[in-house]
């Protein structure tokens, strides 16, 4: 409350006015420009596609090598299978000779078919754990 005896003092600007101040935003430039970022991303993608292409070349070369190794190994694998079949056939004839020794007129190893066409025996290779009587320890 004012009683009218004192006058209120009002703040006034200094003589000559206030100093000018900067009111616009002057932020420092940070990071690369849009073109620079586009160039960086493009170079990273180009390098990635280059590596993908090299990987595809290597995969293609390994596949070619695998195919040729199978071509070269096929005769050996066939010969190994023939040797295994011959060994199993001899063992089967020996077992048949031992089992059927008391039967007169039995010829071990004689085929059950009486034709001129060759019919190989079917030999089933059963793993040990699937054979009857197998017990785990």
N, CA, C and O atoms as CSV, one atom per row, in Angstrom:
chain,resi,resn,atom,element,x,y,z
A,1,UNK,N,N,0.818,-1.155,0.000
A,1,UNK,CA,C,0.000,0.000,0.000
A,1,UNK,C,C,0.866,1.223,0.000
A,1,UNK,O,O,1.907,1.335,0.647
A,2,UNK,N,N,0.399,2.025,-0.696
A,2,UNK,CA,C,1.154,3.259,-0.838
A,2,UNK,C,C,0.395,4.371,-0.136
A,2,UNK,O,O,-0.820,4.504,-0.285
A,3,UNK,N,N,1.124,5.166,0.629
A,3,UNK,CA,C,0.460,6.271,1.310
A,3,UNK,C,C,0.591,7.571,0.532
A,3,UNK,O,O,0.124,8.612,0.996
A,4,UNK,N,N,1.186,7.536,-0.584
A,4,UNK,CA,C,1.299,8.676,-1.452
A,4,UNK,C,C,2.499,9.542,-1.168
A,4,UNK,O,O,2.754,10.471,-1.935
A,5,UNK,N,N,3.256,9.295,-0.109
A,5,UNK,CA,C,4.389,10.125,0.209
A,5,UNK,C,C,5.642,9.682,-0.513
A,5,UNK,O,O,6.503,10.504,-0.828
A,6,UNK,N,N,5.751,8.422,-0.772
A,6,UNK,CA,C,6.943,7.924,-1.460
A,6,UNK,C,C,6.593,7.551,-2.879
A,6,UNK,O,O,5.519,7.015,-3.153
A,7,UNK,N,N,7.468,7.828,-3.734
A,7,UNK,CA,C,7.233,7.456,-5.120
A,7,UNK,C,C,7.928,6.126,-5.406
A,7,UNK,O,O,9.043,5.876,-4.949
A,8,UNK,N,N,7.256,5.303,-6.155
A,8,UNK,CA,C,7.827,4.011,-6.512
A,8,UNK,C,C,8.876,4.194,-7.587
A,8,UNK,O,O,8.657,4.915,-8.560
A,9,UNK,N,N,10.006,3.549,-7.415
A,9,UNK,CA,C,11.045,3.650,-8.430
A,9,UNK,C,C,10.868,2.510,-9.426
A,9,UNK,O,O,10.584,1.377,-9.037
A,10,UNK,N,N,11.030,2.803,-10.669
A,10,UNK,CA,C,10.835,1.809,-11.718
A,10,UNK,C,C,12.180,1.525,-12.356
A,10,UNK,O,O,12.977,2.430,-12.605
A,11,UNK,N,N,12.410,0.265,-12.611
A,11,UNK,CA,C,13.665,-0.105,-13.283
A,11,UNK,C,C,13.605,0.376,-14.705
A,11,UNK,O,O,12.611,0.176,-15.403
A,12,UNK,N,N,14.656,1.001,-15.125
A,12,UNK,CA,C,14.719,1.537,-16.463
A,12,UNK,C,C,15.952,0.964,-17.158
A,12,UNK,O,O,16.909,0.556,-16.500
A,13,UNK,N,N,15.925,0.937,-18.496
A,13,UNK,CA,C,17.111,0.452,-19.180
A,13,UNK,C,C,18.262,1.410,-18.964
A,13,UNK,O,O,18.052,2.596,-18.712
A,14,UNK,N,N,19.493,0.894,-19.064
A,14,UNK,CA,C,20.631,1.787,-18.886
A,14,UNK,C,C,20.677,2.801,-20.005
A,14,UNK,O,O,20.079,2.606,-21.063
A,15,UNK,N,N,21.351,3.826,-19.776
A,15,UNK,CA,C,21.423,4.851,-20.818
A,15,UNK,C,C,22.216,4.290,-21.991
A,15,UNK,O,O,23.257,3.666,-21.781
A,16,UNK,N,N,21.767,4.489,-23.177
A,16,UNK,CA,C,22.407,3.929,-24.375
A,16,UNK,C,C,21.820,2.583,-24.757
A,16,UNK,O,O,22.131,2.067,-25.830
A,17,UNK,N,N,20.989,2.005,-23.921
A,17,UNK,CA,C,20.302,0.746,-24.212
A,17,UNK,C,C,21.125,-0.494,-23.839
A,17,UNK,O,O,22.300,-0.416,-23.480
A,18,UNK,N,N,20.483,-1.571,-23.939
A,18,UNK,CA,C,21.152,-2.856,-23.649
A,18,UNK,C,C,22.022,-3.260,-24.822
A,18,UNK,O,O,21.786,-2.854,-25.960
A,19,UNK,N,N,23.047,-4.079,-24.524
A,19,UNK,CA,C,23.892,-4.620,-25.582
A,19,UNK,C,C,23.080,-5.638,-26.399
A,19,UNK,O,O,22.234,-6.349,-25.856
A,20,UNK,N,N,23.347,-5.694,-27.688
A,20,UNK,CA,C,22.601,-6.689,-28.476
A,20,UNK,C,C,23.033,-8.117,-28.101
A,20,UNK,O,O,24.195,-8.348,-27.765
A,21,UNK,N,N,22.124,-9.037,-28.159
A,21,UNK,CA,C,22.455,-10.431,-27.846
A,21,UNK,C,C,21.995,-11.321,-29.000
A,21,UNK,O,O,21.073,-11.006,-29.753
A,22,UNK,N,N,22.708,-12.470,-29.091
A,22,UNK,CA,C,22.396,-13.409,-30.180
A,22,UNK,C,C,21.168,-14.217,-29.786
A,22,UNK,O,O,21.114,-14.792,-28.699
A,23,UNK,N,N,20.211,-14.253,-30.651
A,23,UNK,CA,C,19.013,-15.029,-30.354
A,23,UNK,C,C,18.795,-16.178,-31.345
A,23,UNK,O,O,17.918,-17.014,-31.127
A,24,UNK,N,N,19.586,-16.233,-32.439
A,24,UNK,CA,C,19.446,-17.349,-33.362
A,24,UNK,C,C,20.282,-18.526,-32.863
A,24,UNK,O,O,21.243,-18.341,-32.116
A,25,UNK,N,N,19.905,-19.752,-33.285
A,25,UNK,CA,C,20.619,-20.955,-32.844
A,25,UNK,C,C,21.862,-21.113,-33.697
A,25,UNK,O,O,21.790,-21.158,-34.925
A,26,UNK,N,N,22.961,-21.194,-33.054
A,26,UNK,CA,C,24.221,-21.436,-33.759
A,26,UNK,C,C,24.842,-22.714,-33.198
A,26,UNK,O,O,25.796,-22.679,-32.421
A,27,UNK,N,N,24.261,-23.857,-33.627
A,27,UNK,CA,C,24.774,-25.140,-33.149
A,27,UNK,C,C,25.954,-25.552,-34.005
A,27,UNK,O,O,25.964,-25.319,-35.214
A,28,UNK,N,N,26.945,-26.161,-33.383
A,28,UNK,CA,C,28.090,-26.608,-34.194
A,28,UNK,C,C,27.658,-27.748,-35.117
A,28,UNK,O,O,26.766,-28.521,-34.769
A,29,UNK,N,N,28.278,-27.855,-36.278
A,29,UNK,CA,C,27.973,-28.912,-37.231
A,29,UNK,C,C,28.590,-30.210,-36.723
A,29,UNK,O,O,29.791,-30.277,-36.461
A,30,UNK,N,N,27.757,-31.239,-36.586
A,30,UNK,CA,C,28.245,-32.508,-36.048
A,30,UNK,C,C,28.014,-33.609,-37.068
A,30,UNK,O,O,26.966,-33.653,-37.712
A,31,UNK,N,N,28.976,-34.487,-37.215
A,31,UNK,CA,C,28.851,-35.663,-38.065
A,31,UNK,C,C,28.904,-35.334,-39.541
A,31,UNK,O,O,28.923,-34.173,-39.951
A,32,UNK,N,N,28.927,-36.409,-40.331
A,32,UNK,CA,C,29.007,-36.223,-41.778
A,32,UNK,C,C,27.659,-35.754,-42.337
A,32,UNK,O,O,26.621,-35.862,-41.683
A,33,UNK,N,N,27.708,-35.253,-43.518
A,33,UNK,CA,C,26.494,-34.792,-44.176
A,33,UNK,C,C,25.701,-35.993,-44.675
A,33,UNK,O,O,26.156,-37.130,-44.553
A,34,UNK,N,N,24.538,-35.754,-45.227
A,34,UNK,CA,C,23.715,-36.833,-45.758
A,34,UNK,C,C,24.397,-37.566,-46.888
A,34,UNK,O,O,24.301,-38.790,-46.990
A,35,UNK,N,N,25.085,-36.828,-47.737
A,35,UNK,CA,C,25.807,-37.465,-48.847
A,35,UNK,C,C,26.941,-38.327,-48.311
A,35,UNK,O,O,27.196,-39.421,-48.814
A,36,UNK,N,N,27.616,-37.822,-47.285
A,36,UNK,CA,C,28.708,-38.602,-46.691
A,36,UNK,C,C,28.199,-39.884,-46.056
A,36,UNK,O,O,28.809,-40.941,-46.215
A,37,UNK,N,N,27.077,-39.797,-45.331
A,37,UNK,CA,C,26.502,-41.001,-44.718
A,37,UNK,C,C,26.054,-41.991,-45.791
A,37,UNK,O,O,26.239,-43.199,-45.643
A,38,UNK,N,N,25.463,-41.478,-46.872
A,38,UNK,CA,C,25.045,-42.336,-47.979
A,38,UNK,C,C,26.259,-43.030,-48.598
A,38,UNK,O,O,26.197,-44.212,-48.938
A,39,UNK,N,N,27.364,-42.289,-48.744
A,39,UNK,CA,C,28.581,-42.877,-49.315
A,39,UNK,C,C,29.161,-43.940,-48.390
A,39,UNK,O,O,29.610,-44.989,-48.851
A,40,UNK,N,N,29.152,-43.672,-47.088
A,40,UNK,CA,C,29.678,-44.652,-46.128
A,40,UNK,C,C,28.838,-45.922,-46.144
A,40,UNK,O,O,29.378,-47.027,-46.200
A,41,UNK,N,N,27.501,-45.764,-46.095
A,41,UNK,CA,C,26.623,-46.944,-46.132
A,41,UNK,C,C,26.789,-47.708,-47.448
A,41,UNK,O,O,26.811,-48.939,-47.462
A,42,UNK,N,N,26.905,-46.970,-48.544
A,42,UNK,CA,C,27.092,-47.626,-49.838
A,42,UNK,C,C,28.391,-48.406,-49.901
A,42,UNK,O,O,28.431,-49.508,-50.448
A,43,UNK,N,N,29.461,-47.837,-49.340
A,43,UNK,CA,C,30.744,-48.556,-49.371
A,43,UNK,C,C,30.695,-49.796,-48.486
A,43,UNK,O,O,31.259,-50.831,-48.842
A,44,UNK,N,N,30.025,-49.705,-47.334
A,44,UNK,CA,C,29.897,-50.884,-46.460
A,44,UNK,C,C,29.095,-51.972,-47.167
A,44,UNK,O,O,29.462,-53.146,-47.110
A,45,UNK,N,N,28.013,-51.597,-47.828
A,45,UNK,CA,C,27.217,-52.590,-48.546
A,45,UNK,C,C,27.983,-53.185,-49.725
A,45,UNK,O,O,27.878,-54.380,-50.003
A,46,UNK,N,N,28.748,-52.348,-50.413
A,46,UNK,CA,C,29.547,-52.866,-51.533
A,46,UNK,C,C,30.571,-53.884,-51.044
A,46,UNK,O,O,30.776,-54.915,-51.684
A,47,UNK,N,N,31.214,-53.600,-49.912
A,47,UNK,CA,C,32.177,-54.551,-49.345
A,47,UNK,C,C,31.468,-55.846,-48.937
A,47,UNK,O,O,31.990,-56.941,-49.149
A,48,UNK,N,N,30.276,-55.710,-48.353
A,48,UNK,CA,C,29.529,-56.897,-47.957
A,48,UNK,C,C,29.158,-57.764,-49.146
A,48,UNK,O,O,29.297,-58.986,-49.089
A,49,UNK,N,N,28.686,-57.149,-50.223
A,49,UNK,CA,C,28.347,-57.915,-51.413
A,49,UNK,C,C,29.589,-58.538,-52.049
A,49,UNK,O,O,29.517,-59.628,-52.616
A,50,UNK,N,N,30.709,-57.860,-51.956
A,50,UNK,CA,C,31.971,-58.423,-52.443
A,50,UNK,C,C,32.306,-59.702,-51.675
A,50,UNK,O,O,32.693,-60.709,-52.269
A,51,UNK,N,N,32.151,-59.651,-50.339
A,51,UNK,CA,C,32.435,-60.834,-49.530
A,51,UNK,C,C,31.437,-61.966,-49.818
A,51,UNK,O,O,31.808,-63.140,-49.829
A,52,UNK,N,N,30.176,-61.602,-50.050
A,52,UNK,CA,C,29.176,-62.614,-50.407
A,52,UNK,C,C,29.573,-63.286,-51.715
A,52,UNK,O,O,29.491,-64.508,-51.837
A,53,UNK,N,N,30.000,-62.502,-52.683
A,53,UNK,CA,C,30.413,-63.061,-53.969
A,53,UNK,C,C,31.612,-64.002,-53.794
A,53,UNK,O,O,31.660,-65.071,-54.403
A,54,UNK,N,N,32.578,-63.599,-52.959
A,54,UNK,CA,C,33.723,-64.488,-52.709
A,54,UNK,C,C,33.274,-65.781,-52.027
A,54,UNK,O,O,33.772,-66.860,-52.347
A,55,UNK,N,N,32.336,-65.670,-51.091
A,55,UNK,CA,C,31.816,-66.865,-50.427
A,55,UNK,C,C,31.098,-67.789,-51.389
A,55,UNK,O,O,31.229,-69.010,-51.298
A,56,UNK,N,N,30.336,-67.210,-52.315
A,56,UNK,CA,C,29.653,-68.035,-53.314
A,56,UNK,C,C,30.653,-68.724,-54.229
A,56,UNK,O,O,30.469,-69.886,-54.594
A,57,UNK,N,N,31.707,-68.013,-54.600
A,57,UNK,CA,C,32.755,-68.640,-55.414
A,57,UNK,C,C,33.404,-69.812,-54.679
A,57,UNK,O,O,33.626,-70.878,-55.252
A,58,UNK,N,N,33.703,-69.590,-53.394
A,58,UNK,CA,C,34.342,-70.654,-52.621
A,58,UNK,C,C,33.405,-71.845,-52.467
A,58,UNK,O,O,33.833,-72.993,-52.581
A,59,UNK,N,N,32.113,-71.572,-52.207
A,59,UNK,CA,C,31.149,-72.661,-52.068
A,59,UNK,C,C,31.028,-73.438,-53.376
A,59,UNK,O,O,30.954,-74.667,-53.365
A,60,UNK,N,N,31.009,-72.730,-54.497
A,60,UNK,CA,C,30.925,-73.374,-55.806
A,60,UNK,C,C,32.161,-74.243,-56.056
A,60,UNK,O,O,32.045,-75.346,-56.590
A,61,UNK,N,N,33.330,-73.753,-55.676
A,61,UNK,CA,C,34.565,-74.515,-55.858
A,61,UNK,C,C,34.579,-75.762,-54.972
A,61,UNK,O,O,35.012,-76.828,-55.412
A,62,UNK,N,N,34.108,-75.637,-53.725
A,62,UNK,CA,C,34.056,-76.801,-52.837
A,62,UNK,C,C,33.062,-77.845,-53.351
A,62,UNK,O,O,33.312,-79.048,-53.264
A,63,UNK,N,N,31.945,-77.378,-53.881
A,63,UNK,CA,C,30.963,-78.315,-54.445
A,63,UNK,C,C,31.544,-79.045,-55.655
A,63,UNK,O,O,31.346,-80.250,-55.812
A,64,UNK,N,N,32.264,-78.310,-56.510
A,64,UNK,CA,C,32.904,-78.941,-57.660
A,64,UNK,C,C,33.936,-79.973,-57.214
A,64,UNK,O,O,34.023,-81.066,-57.773
A,65,UNK,N,N,34.719,-79.606,-56.194
A,65,UNK,CA,C,35.731,-80.533,-55.678
A,65,UNK,C,C,35.080,-81.776,-55.090
A,65,UNK,O,O,35.582,-82.885,-55.272
A,66,UNK,N,N,33.951,-81.599,-54.378
A,66,UNK,CA,C,33.262,-82.739,-53.789
A,66,UNK,C,C,32.719,-83.664,-54.876
A,66,UNK,O,O,32.797,-84.886,-54.751
A,67,UNK,N,N,32.174,-83.088,-55.930
A,67,UNK,CA,C,31.637,-83.905,-57.022
A,67,UNK,C,C,32.746,-84.704,-57.689
A,67,UNK,O,O,32.587,-85.899,-57.938
A,68,UNK,N,N,33.871,-84.052,-57.982
A,68,UNK,CA,C,34.974,-84.764,-58.634
A,68,UNK,C,C,35.601,-85.804,-57.711
A,68,UNK,O,O,36.033,-86.857,-58.178
A,69,UNK,N,N,35.658,-85.526,-56.407
A,69,UNK,CA,C,36.210,-86.542,-55.498
A,69,UNK,C,C,35.303,-87.763,-55.452
A,69,UNK,O,O,35.782,-88.894,-55.364
A,70,UNK,N,N,33.988,-87.536,-55.511
A,70,UNK,CA,C,33.080,-88.683,-55.546
A,70,UNK,C,C,33.241,-89.467,-56.845
A,70,UNK,O,O,33.180,-90.697,-56.848
A,71,UNK,N,N,33.448,-88.746,-57.948
A,71,UNK,CA,C,33.654,-89.432,-59.226
A,71,UNK,C,C,34.916,-90.288,-59.164
A,71,UNK,O,O,34.921,-91.424,-59.639
A,72,UNK,N,N,35.983,-89.746,-58.581
A,72,UNK,CA,C,37.242,-90.490,-58.504
A,72,UNK,C,C,37.180,-91.634,-57.490
A,72,UNK,O,O,37.842,-92.655,-57.676
A,73,UNK,N,N,36.395,-91.477,-56.420
A,73,UNK,CA,C,36.341,-92.503,-55.383
A,73,UNK,C,C,35.330,-93.605,-55.672
A,73,UNK,O,O,35.367,-94.650,-55.023
A,74,UNK,N,N,34.446,-93.404,-56.611
A,74,UNK,CA,C,33.390,-94.386,-56.872
A,74,UNK,C,C,33.933,-95.773,-57.201
A,74,UNK,O,O,33.430,-96.743,-56.633
A,75,UNK,N,N,34.928,-95.937,-58.082
A,75,UNK,CA,C,35.433,-97.299,-58.345
A,75,UNK,C,C,36.000,-97.967,-57.095
A,75,UNK,O,O,35.793,-99.162,-56.884
A,76,UNK,N,N,36.710,-97.209,-56.270
A,76,UNK,CA,C,37.266,-97.793,-55.061
A,76,UNK,C,C,36.156,-98.219,-54.100
A,76,UNK,O,O,36.235,-99.284,-53.487
A,77,UNK,N,N,35.110,-97.377,-53.969
A,77,UNK,CA,C,34.013,-97.713,-53.072
A,77,UNK,C,C,33.239,-98.930,-53.581
A,77,UNK,O,O,32.783,-99.752,-52.786
A,78,UNK,N,N,33.091,-99.044,-54.893
A,78,UNK,CA,C,32.423,-100.216,-55.458
A,78,UNK,C,C,33.255,-101.469,-55.201
A,78,UNK,O,O,32.712,-102.513,-54.836
A,79,UNK,N,N,34.568,-101.369,-55.391
A,79,UNK,CA,C,35.446,-102.520,-55.131
A,79,UNK,C,C,35.413,-102.908,-53.657
A,79,UNK,O,O,35.409,-104.093,-53.323
A,80,UNK,N,N,35.390,-101.910,-52.776
A,80,UNK,CA,C,35.319,-102.199,-51.342
A,80,UNK,C,C,33.998,-102.881,-50.987
A,80,UNK,O,O,33.974,-103.805,-50.174
A,81,UNK,N,N,32.904,-102.430,-51.591
A,81,UNK,CA,C,31.609,-103.064,-51.344
A,81,UNK,C,C,31.596,-104.489,-51.881
A,81,UNK,O,O,31.012,-105.379,-51.263
A,82,UNK,N,N,32.238,-104.711,-53.034
A,82,UNK,CA,C,32.308,-106.061,-53.593
A,82,UNK,C,C,33.120,-106.982,-52.684
A,82,UNK,O,O,32.733,-108.129,-52.458
A,83,UNK,N,N,34.236,-106.490,-52.166
A,83,UNK,CA,C,35.044,-107.303,-51.241
A,83,UNK,C,C,34.250,-107.630,-49.976
A,83,UNK,O,O,34.316,-108.749,-49.465
A,84,UNK,N,N,33.500,-106.649,-49.477
A,84,UNK,CA,C,32.705,-106.877,-48.273
A,84,UNK,C,C,31.599,-107.901,-48.558
A,84,UNK,O,O,31.325,-108.774,-47.733
A,85,UNK,N,N,30.974,-107.786,-49.719
A,85,UNK,CA,C,29.921,-108.734,-50.087
A,85,UNK,C,C,30.497,-110.149,-50.239
A,85,UNK,O,O,29.876,-111.119,-49.806
A,86,UNK,N,N,31.665,-110.265,-50.845
A,86,UNK,CA,C,32.306,-111.576,-51.000
A,86,UNK,C,C,32.653,-112.183,-49.638
A,86,UNK,O,O,32.437,-113.371,-49.400
A,87,UNK,N,N,33.195,-111.340,-48.747
A,87,UNK,CA,C,33.538,-111.834,-47.407
A,87,UNK,C,C,32.294,-112.307,-46.658
A,87,UNK,O,O,32.312,-113.358,-46.018
A,88,UNK,N,N,31.213,-111.529,-46.741
A,88,UNK,CA,C,29.973,-111.929,-46.071
A,88,UNK,C,C,29.383,-113.197,-46.695
A,88,UNK,O,O,28.850,-114.055,-45.992
A,89,UNK,N,N,29.486,-113.304,-48.021
A,89,UNK,CA,C,28.968,-114.494,-48.701
A,89,UNK,C,C,29.738,-115.734,-48.272
A,89,UNK,O,O,29.137,-116.776,-48.011
A,90,UNK,N,N,31.066,-115.633,-48.197
A,90,UNK,CA,C,31.868,-116.778,-47.737
A,90,UNK,C,C,31.525,-117.159,-46.302
A,90,UNK,O,O,31.438,-118.344,-45.978
A,91,UNK,N,N,31.332,-116.171,-45.449
A,91,UNK,CA,C,30.970,-116.443,-44.059
A,91,UNK,C,C,29.592,-117.095,-43.981
A,91,UNK,O,O,29.375,-118.008,-43.184
A,92,UNK,N,N,28.654,-116.618,-44.820
A,92,UNK,CA,C,27.316,-117.210,-44.812
A,92,UNK,C,C,27.354,-118.664,-45.297
A,92,UNK,O,O,26.659,-119.517,-44.745
A,93,UNK,N,N,28.157,-118.948,-46.319
A,93,UNK,CA,C,28.279,-120.330,-46.823
A,93,UNK,C,C,28.905,-121.206,-45.749
A,93,UNK,O,O,28.475,-122.342,-45.552
A,94,UNK,N,N,29.917,-120.695,-45.048
A,94,UNK,CA,C,30.531,-121.475,-43.963
A,94,UNK,C,C,29.527,-121.760,-42.850
A,94,UNK,O,O,29.471,-122.871,-42.321
A,95,UNK,N,N,28.722,-120.729,-42.494
A,95,UNK,CA,C,27.697,-120.961,-41.469
A,95,UNK,C,C,26.669,-121.981,-41.948
A,95,UNK,O,O,26.244,-122.847,-41.184
A,96,UNK,N,N,26.270,-121.876,-43.214
A,96,UNK,CA,C,25.303,-122.823,-43.777
A,96,UNK,C,C,25.881,-124.232,-43.792
A,96,UNK,O,O,25.179,-125.196,-43.486
A,97,UNK,N,N,27.155,-124.356,-44.146
A,97,UNK,CA,C,27.805,-125.673,-44.170
A,97,UNK,C,C,27.819,-126.278,-42.761
A,97,UNK,O,O,27.587,-127.476,-42.593
A,98,UNK,N,N,28.094,-125.444,-41.749
A,98,UNK,CA,C,28.153,-125.931,-40.362
A,98,UNK,C,C,26.760,-126.328,-39.855
A,98,UNK,O,O,26.599,-127.344,-39.180
A,99,UNK,N,N,25.763,-125.510,-40.194
A,99,UNK,CA,C,24.407,-125.786,-39.706
A,99,UNK,C,C,23.800,-127.001,-40.403
A,99,UNK,O,O,23.173,-127.834,-39.748
A,100,UNK,N,N,23.974,-127.116,-41.711
A,100,UNK,CA,C,23.312,-128.149,-42.494
A,100,UNK,C,C,24.190,-129.379,-42.759
A,100,UNK,O,O,23.924,-130.124,-43.702
A,101,UNK,N,N,25.230,-129.606,-41.949
A,101,UNK,CA,C,26.142,-130.723,-42.221
A,101,UNK,C,C,25.471,-132.089,-42.035
A,101,UNK,O,O,25.928,-133.074,-42.614
A,102,UNK,N,N,24.418,-132.166,-41.254
A,102,UNK,CA,C,23.758,-133.450,-41.012
A,102,UNK,C,C,22.672,-133.752,-42.039
A,102,UNK,O,O,22.098,-134.841,-42.013
A,103,UNK,N,N,22.375,-132.825,-42.939
A,103,UNK,CA,C,21.317,-133.036,-43.940
A,103,UNK,C,C,21.953,-133.653,-45.194
A,103,UNK,O,O,22.828,-133.039,-45.804
A,104,UNK,N,N,21.525,-134.851,-45.579
A,104,UNK,CA,C,22.116,-135.473,-46.771
A,104,UNK,C,C,21.627,-134.788,-48.046
A,104,UNK,O,O,20.450,-134.447,-48.159
A,105,UNK,N,N,22.525,-134.590,-48.994
A,105,UNK,CA,C,22.205,-134.010,-50.290
A,105,UNK,C,C,22.151,-132.474,-50.290
A,105,UNK,O,O,21.862,-131.872,-51.324
A,106,UNK,N,N,22.417,-131.852,-49.174
A,106,UNK,CA,C,22.396,-130.378,-49.109
A,106,UNK,C,C,23.707,-129.825,-49.654
A,106,UNK,O,O,24.788,-130.222,-49.218
A,107,UNK,N,N,23.604,-128.929,-50.587
A,107,UNK,CA,C,24.793,-128.313,-51.159
A,107,UNK,C,C,24.885,-126.894,-50.615
A,107,UNK,O,O,24.035,-126.060,-50.927
A,108,UNK,N,N,25.910,-126.602,-49.801
A,108,UNK,CA,C,26.021,-125.250,-49.231
A,108,UNK,C,C,26.344,-124.214,-50.306
A,108,UNK,O,O,27.181,-124.448,-51.178
A,109,UNK,N,N,25.679,-123.084,-50.233
A,109,UNK,CA,C,25.931,-121.996,-51.161
A,109,UNK,C,C,25.145,-122.076,-52.446
A,109,UNK,O,O,25.248,-121.181,-53.286
A,110,UNK,N,N,24.349,-123.142,-52.624
A,110,UNK,CA,C,23.565,-123.259,-53.843
A,110,UNK,C,C,22.375,-122.306,-53.759
A,110,UNK,O,O,21.743,-122.180,-52.710
A,111,UNK,N,N,22.082,-121.647,-54.853
A,111,UNK,CA,C,20.989,-120.687,-54.869
A,111,UNK,C,C,19.632,-121.362,-54.832
A,111,UNK,O,O,19.492,-122.522,-55.222
A,112,UNK,N,N,18.644,-120.639,-54.365
A,112,UNK,CA,C,17.301,-121.189,-54.321
A,112,UNK,C,C,16.600,-121.015,-55.662
A,112,UNK,O,O,15.580,-121.655,-55.917
A,113,UNK,N,N,17.134,-120.163,-56.512
A,113,UNK,CA,C,16.559,-119.944,-57.837
A,113,UNK,C,C,17.346,-120.773,-58.848
A,113,UNK,O,O,18.572,-120.849,-58.769
A,114,UNK,N,N,16.661,-121.380,-59.779
A,114,UNK,CA,C,17.320,-122.236,-60.763
A,114,UNK,C,C,17.224,-121.597,-62.141
A,114,UNK,O,O,16.762,-122.225,-63.093
A,115,UNK,N,N,17.651,-120.375,-62.240
A,115,UNK,CA,C,17.658,-119.693,-63.527
A,115,UNK,C,C,19.080,-119.292,-63.888
A,115,UNK,O,O,20.013,-119.469,-63.104
A,116,UNK,N,N,19.226,-118.746,-65.092
A,116,UNK,CA,C,20.554,-118.326,-65.521
A,116,UNK,C,C,20.875,-116.907,-65.101
A,116,UNK,O,O,22.018,-116.460,-65.194
A,117,UNK,N,N,19.872,-116.214,-64.645
A,117,UNK,CA,C,20.074,-114.825,-64.256
A,117,UNK,C,C,20.624,-114.755,-62.840
A,117,UNK,O,O,20.168,-115.481,-61.956
A,118,UNK,N,N,21.613,-113.876,-62.619
A,118,UNK,CA,C,22.241,-113.743,-61.304
A,118,UNK,C,C,21.330,-112.948,-60.385
A,118,UNK,O,O,20.852,-111.872,-60.745
A,119,UNK,N,N,21.096,-113.480,-59.211
A,119,UNK,CA,C,20.301,-112.781,-58.190
A,119,UNK,C,C,21.138,-112.729,-56.917
A,119,UNK,O,O,21.298,-113.751,-56.250
A,120,UNK,N,N,21.674,-111.566,-56.566
A,120,UNK,CA,C,22.511,-111.497,-55.365
A,120,UNK,C,C,21.688,-111.689,-54.102
A,120,UNK,O,O,20.506,-111.352,-54.044
A,121,UNK,N,N,22.344,-112.236,-53.106
A,121,UNK,CA,C,21.683,-112.415,-51.817
A,121,UNK,C,C,21.473,-111.057,-51.155
A,121,UNK,O,O,22.251,-110.123,-51.348
A,122,UNK,N,N,20.418,-110.975,-50.383
A,122,UNK,CA,C,20.156,-109.749,-49.632
A,122,UNK,C,C,20.777,-109.914,-48.260
A,122,UNK,O,O,20.386,-110.785,-47.483
A,123,UNK,N,N,21.752,-109.063,-47.976
A,123,UNK,CA,C,22.433,-109.122,-46.689
A,123,UNK,C,C,22.049,-107.875,-45.919
A,123,UNK,O,O,22.356,-106.759,-46.336
A,124,UNK,N,N,21.390,-108.064,-44.813
A,124,UNK,CA,C,20.977,-106.924,-43.993
A,124,UNK,C,C,22.045,-106.655,-42.951
A,124,UNK,O,O,22.390,-107.539,-42.166
A,125,UNK,N,N,22.559,-105.461,-42.940
A,125,UNK,CA,C,23.549,-105.063,-41.944
A,125,UNK,C,C,22.799,-104.413,-40.782
A,125,UNK,O,O,22.460,-103.231,-40.836
A,126,UNK,N,N,22.547,-105.188,-39.742
A,126,UNK,CA,C,21.795,-104.699,-38.592
A,126,UNK,C,C,22.789,-104.233,-37.530
A,126,UNK,O,O,23.669,-104.998,-37.135
A,127,UNK,N,N,22.661,-102.984,-37.061
A,127,UNK,CA,C,23.569,-102.525,-36.014
A,127,UNK,C,C,23.442,-103.374,-34.752
A,127,UNK,O,O,22.398,-103.972,-34.495
A,128,UNK,N,N,24.503,-103.417,-33.984
A,128,UNK,CA,C,24.557,-104.281,-32.816
A,128,UNK,C,C,23.460,-103.962,-31.813
A,128,UNK,O,O,22.854,-104.878,-31.257
A,129,UNK,N,N,23.191,-102.688,-31.570
A,129,UNK,CA,C,22.208,-102.334,-30.532
A,129,UNK,C,C,20.771,-102.638,-30.966
A,129,UNK,O,O,19.857,-102.541,-30.147
A,130,UNK,N,N,20.546,-103.006,-32.247
A,130,UNK,CA,C,19.211,-103.357,-32.708
A,130,UNK,C,C,19.026,-104.863,-32.867
A,130,UNK,O,O,17.950,-105.317,-33.257
A,131,UNK,N,N,20.050,-105.628,-32.572
A,131,UNK,CA,C,19.953,-107.073,-32.718
A,131,UNK,C,C,19.249,-107.657,-31.511
A,131,UNK,O,O,19.363,-107.130,-30.404
A,132,UNK,N,N,18.513,-108.756,-31.721
A,132,UNK,CA,C,17.818,-109.363,-30.561
A,132,UNK,C,C,18.820,-109.909,-29.564
A,132,UNK,O,O,19.848,-110.473,-29.939
A,133,UNK,N,N,18.514,-109.737,-28.321
A,133,UNK,CA,C,19.391,-110.212,-27.254
A,133,UNK,C,C,20.458,-109.241,-26.815
A,133,UNK,O,O,21.222,-109.539,-25.897
A,134,UNK,N,N,20.528,-108.079,-27.452
A,134,UNK,CA,C,21.529,-107.071,-27.072
A,134,UNK,C,C,21.105,-106.401,-25.770
A,134,UNK,O,O,19.958,-105.983,-25.611
A,135,UNK,N,N,22.059,-106.309,-24.839
A,135,UNK,CA,C,21.778,-105.667,-23.554
A,135,UNK,C,C,22.805,-104.587,-23.307
A,135,UNK,O,O,24.007,-104.792,-23.475
A,136,UNK,N,N,22.307,-103.434,-22.905
A,136,UNK,CA,C,23.219,-102.341,-22.550
A,136,UNK,C,C,23.820,-102.624,-21.189
A,136,UNK,O,O,23.171,-103.202,-20.318
A,137,UNK,N,N,25.051,-102.217,-21.016
A,137,UNK,CA,C,25.705,-102.424,-19.721
A,137,UNK,C,C,25.587,-101.190,-18.869
A,137,UNK,O,O,26.077,-101.171,-17.740
